[in-house]
Amino acid sequence: MNRNGERIREGISVEDSGKEELSAEESVNIYRKLYKYLEATLKTLEEKDKGRANELQEHLGKYKAEFIAFMVRGEGDYKQRKVQTRELFERLLSDEKFTEFLPKVPQAMVDELHSIE
């Protein structure tokens, strides 16, 4: 949103590299899909080990808070925020607490995540 409260949607543009740039909305949808996948997986784990699932849910919440902070604060330009957020998700996917207990994230989701520039 801009300062007047009007919703701004960043469109898809083609850069010199030939890649299409995802809009802010599309990027956020990819992140949300990944979070929903992780949360659903934690719910399955909860049936087996409720204590461990709660611990991992709390740990995931820290990443979620950091993600929301990037999007809400709006510091830096749009591309900088996307890079910061992509790096956050890459840290999340390689976090030992999750890799030990969660199944491998589907490659299609990882590919979508890496498509964000």
Secondary structure, 3 states (H helix, E strand, C coil): CCCCCCCCCCCCCECCCCCECCCHHHHHHHHHHHHHHHHHHHHHHHHHCHHHHHHHHHHHHHHHHHHHHHHHHCCCCHHHHHHHHHHHHHHHHHCHHHHHHCCCCCHHHHHHHHCCC
